[in-house]
Amino acid sequence: MLSLRFRQLILTVCTSSLCSALVPSDAIAQTVLPVKLATSLQKAGVPASAISVMVLPVNASNADAAVLAQNADLAMHPASTMKLLTTLVALEELGPNFRWKTQILSDAPAATEVLVGNLYLRGGGDPDLTMQKLQEMLRDLRNRGIRSINGNIVLDRSYFQPERSDINMAPFDEHPDAYYNVVPDALLIHSNISSITVESGNDNVETRLLTPLDNTLIINQLRLNKKPCATWEQTWQAPDVSVSDNAAINITLNSSFPRNCKITQHLNILDRNQYITHLIRGLWQELGGSWQGKIVDGKTPSSANLLLEHQSETLADTIRIVNKHSDNAMARSIYLSLGTESNPLLNTNSAQAADARIRAWLFRHGINDAGIVLENGSGLSRTEQISARQMAALLLAGARSNWYPEFASSLPVAGMDGTMRKRLKDSPAAQNARIKTGTLKDSVAIAGYVRDVNGQNWVVVAMVNTDAAGKARTALDTLINWVASGRDDAANLFEP
């Protein structure tokens, strides 16, 4: 218990709006917010009730050993820190060397130059099936001597169930064409992204389609304005897409654009089968091939012969992209793969199976799953929830995992890379904190590992849920620095 004199000291330095956050009920080590953190929250207009915090040693036996805890058992929206749960469980359940497979099969008889029959493009859930990888597969097909395909190309997405969860899904926000909003399927090629460059001078504005889509036109109706280049998004409008009588895709750019400005937009604007059709035609023609047929949906018959297979990067390599750059579509693919791989022979809902598999993992590690809500495993969700205590317990389990090096190396390093590259530079935390960040309209969060000036490693978790959450990012950086600095003693803790 705290002495009366020390409680009076606390009351002397705290303001009325912060006292509830600063005055502990029993032990200062467990319930008192550092004064700089509390002050930063106050300046941001964020009440102490809106933040959930846990700080504890990495070598703690459980999450009850916290040196700082505030609202730690509240279920909070974690934003993209939820990716830590998905990626750690995937490492443990699938292994760091797990790879996804994309295959091309055929039901046609063997042929030298002309393949008469269907080709089957069977997706295996590769989270990063880029245009370049598809091009490599088509080149391998061409190197087998096949020049002409006289049949349809059948897209088999049955690895995930349902096969197209993106269809009829309500938009997450007002930017459905943004890359971060892409909903994966088992055969998501290049994230369905069309890249368009817009470049203007004093008197003209030019556009160029970077993605090699066959028979696709950019119709430039952009007007020049006098705004600074940095404000180009203020006048940008989503392109209009139409299909002409000759099956050409017309992408019309409207609105206005600043003078002497250059940007590249990566947009999810085309129907997926339409996108794959024009992409394959464009790439196959570049390789000197011809194709008489169309894209259709279907399943691969058991009698089809495997022509070639592409294997993805390892899971360990993949989660470095997911966590460092907070890639939502890739995280969602990993989440669905957890469900599918739990029993590949069962035609079960992949998301539901992933939910069950993650909860089973939590149970085996002694982590209470009460209050945890899973939707897609990426944190891009209005419903996903987890408490700071549960997240801290997850990170403790990660530190004890055989795959801790792979997991930790996937996290952004403060002041160095990923989503933390511009944060905490020239601070005690720079290069000493591996932190996954999270941001939604009403939620900001950090979770990860911090090494302090004494060489001790800590688990640090903080989530802020409020309409003003975006203003609390500085406060979260203050918390990370407080840990990295060695957690000031009681006198300095309350220093204004």
N, C-alpha and C positions, 0 to 999 in steps of 0.2 A: 504493500500500500504506500501511497505517496504521503510525505509529511505535509502538515498544514502550511508550513513556510513555503514549500516548493509549489503547492497548489496556488498560493497567493501570488508567487512569481509568475505563474502561467496566466493568471487572471489579469495581472498588471500589464503584460505585453500583448494580450489578445484583444481584438475588437469584439464588440457585441455580436457581429455577424459571424465571427470565426470561432467563438468560444466553444460552441458545440463540437467543432472539429478538433480543437486543441486539447480540451480537458478530458483526460482518460477516466475510465471508470475504475480500473484497477492498476494496471501497470503501463507506464509511459511507453515501454518498448513495443507494446502491442497496439496501441490505439491512438497515438499522437501523430498528426501530420506535421512534417517539417514546416516551419513557419514560412519559408520562401515558397513552398508549394501551396500552402493555404492562402498566402497573399496573392500569388499568381492566379489562383482560382477566383479569388475575390475580384481582382482587376478585370478578369474575363467575364464577370457576371455569372459565374458558375457556382451554385451552392455546394457545400461539402456533401450534402445528401446525394449529389449526382455522380460522385466518384466512388469507385470501388478499387481498393489497393491491396496488394499482398507483396511483401518483401521477406525472403527467407533464405538461409544458406543453401547452397546446392547440395551439400552433404547432409541435410536434414533428413530424418527418417520419415517424416510426413509433413503435410502442410499445416499442422498445428504448431510448428516451431517458428512461426513468423516473428520477425522483429518489428514489423509494421503491418497493421491490418486495419482497414477501414471499409465498412460495408462489404466485407469479403464474401459473405454468403448470399448476397443479392444476385438473382438471375439478371444478367446484363446482355445487351446486344454487343457482341464482340467485334463486329465488322470483320475485317480480313484476318485478325488474329485467329479466327476459327480454322484457318488453313493449317495451323500448327497441329490441331487434333487430327485432321485428315491425313497430313503427310507423315506424322509420326506413326500412326496406326498402320498406314500403308507400308512404311519401312519394316515394321515389326511383323506384319501379316504376310506381305508379298515378298519381302527381301529386297535389298538394295540393287540386286542384279536383275530384278524382274524387267521384262521387255514386252511391249505390245507388238502384235504382228498384223500386218496388212498384206493381203494376198490377192493375186490375180490368178483366176482359174478359167478353164474353158470346157465346154461340152462338145466342142468341135473335134473332128478327127485331126490327126497330125497333119500339118501343112508346112510348106517351105516358105512361101511368100504371102499367100492369101489364106486367111483364116475364115472359113465359112461356118458361121454359128455364133453363139453368144460368148462374150467374155463376162466374167463375174469379178467385180471388185468388192472384196469382202473386208469390211472394216473390223479392226480388233481393238478399237477404243484408243488408239494412239493420241495422246494429248497434244502432240506437236507434229502432226502430219502436214508438213509444209508443201508448198508448190514445188520446191526444189526436190523434195523426196518423191513426189508423184512423177516429176520429170525423170528422175533416175530410174524409177520402175518402168516407165514407158520406154526409156532408152534401152534398158535391159531386154524388154520385149522386142524392140526393133533389132537388137543385136542377135536375137534368136533367128532372125531372117524374116520375121513377119513384117510385111509392108502394108498390106491392106486388110482391114477388118470388115467383113461383110456380115454384120449382125449387130445386135444391140449390146450395149454395155449395161449389165444389171448391177445395181447398187444394193449390196447386202449389208444392212445395218443391224442385224438381229443380235449382235453381241450385247447390246444394251436393250433393256425392256422398260418402258415402251421404246420403240425404235426412234420415234421423233417426238420427244417430250417438248420440243420447242413449238410445235404446232398448236395454235390456239392458246398459247401461254400469254397471259397479260403482261404488257411491258413493265419492267421494273421501275423505270422512271421515264422522263420526257426525252430520253436519247436512245431509242431502241436500235439506232444504226451504229452506236458506239461499240468499239471493240470489247470493252469490259462487260457489255451486256450479252455477248454471244453465248447461246445455250448449246452445249455440245451434243453430238450424237456419235455413234461408233465409227462413222466415216466422215468426220469433219475435216475437210481439206482446206488448208491455209486459213483456217478459222472463218471461211466464207468471206474473206476480206478483199475488197477492191481498193487499190491504192491509186489516188489521183493527186497529181502535182498541179498547183496553181501558182503562176508567176506573173507578176505585173511590172510594167515600167511606168513612165510618165503618162503614156497615151494609150497603152493597150494592156490586155490581160490574156495570157495564154494558158491552156490546160493540156494535160497529158495523162493518159491512162498508163500506169506502170505495170499493172497485172496483165499478162498476155492472154486476154480473153478474145477468142475469135468472134468476128462480126459484131463488135461492140463499139459504139460511138459515144463520144463526149460532145454534147451540144452545149456550147458556151454562150450563155446569155448573161454573164456577169457584167456589172457596170462598175466603173471606178468611183471611189469616194475619197475624201480628204482626211480620213481617220488614220491614226498611227497604225503601223503594221501589227503591233502587239495587241490591238483590239479587234483583229479580224474576226474572231469568233462571235462578236456582238452582232454582226450583220449576216453571219453564215446561216444558210437554210439547207435543210436536208434535200439532197437531189431528188428530182422526179425521175422515175424509171418506167419505161414503156417498151413494148415489143412491136416492131413494125411488121408489115405483111410478109416481108422476106425473112422473118425470124431474127432480125437484127435487134440487139438491145440498145436502146437509146437512154443515156444518162444525161439529164438536163440539169445544168447548174444555173440557178437563178440568184437573185439578190445582188449585193454590191460587195466590192473588195478594195482594200487600200492600195494606193499607188506604191510602187517600188517595194513590193512585198513578195515573199515566196514561202509557201507552206506545202506540206504533203498530208492529205487526209487518208486515213485507213478506215473504210466504211463497210458495215454489214448491211448492204442494201438490196442484194439480189436473192431470189429464190434459190435454195441450195441445189436442187437438181439442175436448174437453169445455169447456175454458176459452174457446176462440175461439167456440164455439157460443153459450154463455151471454153472452159479451161483445157479440157482434154483435147478438143478439136484444135485449139491453138497450139498446144505443146506437141501433139502428134504431127501436125503439119510442119512444125519447125524441124522435126526429125525426118521429114520426107515421107511420112505415111499418109494413107487415106482411110477414111472411115465412112462406111455406108450403113447408117443405123442411127439409133437414138438412145438416150438414157432412160431406163425404166427402173422401178423399184422391184425387189424380189428377193428370193433366198437362193442360195447356192445348192444345186442338187448334189446328193451324195456321190453321184457318178462322175461329177466334174473332176478334171485333172488339174493338179496344181502346176502352174507354169512358173511362177516366181513368188518370192516372199520378201517383204521388207521388214526388218526388225527395228524398233525404235531405239533411242538412247535408253540407258538404264534408268530405273526409277530414281536412283541416287542423283543422277545428272538432271533428271526432269524436275525434281523438287527444288533444285537450286534456282531454276527459272521461276517456279511457282512462288516460292517464298521471298526471294530477293526482289522480284518485280511484281509480286502480288497478282499473278495471272489467274483470273476467275475461271475462265473456260477450262484451263488445264487442271485446276484444282477440282472442278466439278467432274471432269473425266476420271481423275484418280478416285474420287468418291464413288462414282458409279462402278468403276472397275473393282473396287473392294467388294461391292455387292455381287457383281457377276462372278468374280473368282471364288466367292464363298462356296458356290456349287454351280460350275459352268453348265452342267447337264440339265439343270432345272430352269424352266422358262418363267422365272419369278421377277417381280418388280425390282430393278437394280437398286433404286434409291432406298426402298424399304429393307432390302437385304443388307445394304451398307449400314443403315441405321442400326440394325440388329448386331452386325459384326463389330461395330465400334463400341456398342454398349457391352458386349461380351468381353471385349478387350479391357474396357474400364473396370468391369467387375473383377477380372483376373488380377488387375493391378491395385485393387482395393480402393478405387475411386468411385465415390457415390455419384450416380448419374441423375439423381433427382433434380428436376428443374432444367436439365439440359434439353434443348430443342434443336433438332437437326433438320435441315431442309435439303441443302445441296452441298454442304461441306466447304463452301468457299467464303462464307460470311456476307456475300452479296444477297442479303435476305432481310425481310422485315420481321421474320419470326425466329430465326436462330438465336439461341440464348445459352449462356454458360456463366458460372460465377467466377470471380477472381480466385477463390480457393480451389475450385476444380481445375482452372487453367494452371495454377501454380503446381498442383499435384501432377498434372500432365507433364509439366516441364521437369519436375523431379524424376518422374518415370523416364523421361527422355534422357536425362543425365546419367541414369543407370543402365540405359539400353546398350546392347552390343553395337548398335548403329548410331551411337551418340555423335561420333565424328562426322558422319554423313548428315545427320540432322542439324547439328550446330553449324556446319559449314554452309547450309542452305539459307541461314538467316542473314539479313542485311547487317553490315558492320557500320557502326556509327561513324559518320564523317568520311566514309570510304566508298560504299557501293549500295546498289539497290535503292530501296525507298528511304534509306537513312543516309544517302551519300551527301546530302546538303544539310543534314542536321547534326548539331553538337560538334562541329568542327572547332579546333583549337580549344577544346574543353577536356576536363579529366576523363570524360567518357569516350572521347575520340579513339577509335580502334580498340577500345576495351569493352564495348557493348555490342552484343549480337541480338538485335531487336526486330521482331516482326511488328509491323505497324498495321493499323486498321483505320479506315475513314469511311463514314457514311454521313448523310445529311445531319443526323441527330446523334452520331456516335463517333468517338475517337478512342483509340486503344493502343497500348503497347504491351508486348509480352516477350520475354526472352531471358538472356543471361548477361550479367554484368560482372566484370572483374574490377575490384577496388584497388586503391593505391597500396594496400597491404598484401595484395596478391590473393585475396579471398574471393571466391566466386559466389554470386547470388542469383537467385531467381527473382525477377521483377515483373509484376503484372499490374496494370492499371487500365481501367475502362471508365469513360465518361459518357453518360447517356442524358442528353438534354438538348433542347432546341439550339442552345448556344455552344454545343460541343466543339465545333470547329475552332472556337477561340481558346480552347483549353490545351492546344497542342504544346504551347510553351510551358505550361504547367507540367505536362508529362515529361518534357525534356529536363525540367528542373528536378523531378524525381529521379530520373536516371543519373543525373550528375551528382545528386546527393548520395546515392549509393556508391558511385564510382569514386567519390571523394573520401570515402571511408565513414560515412554517416557521422556527421559532427556530434560532439558530445552534447549533453543536455544544455549547457550554457549557450553554445553556438546554435543549437537547434532552434532556439526561439529568438535568435538575433534578428532584428527588423531588417 
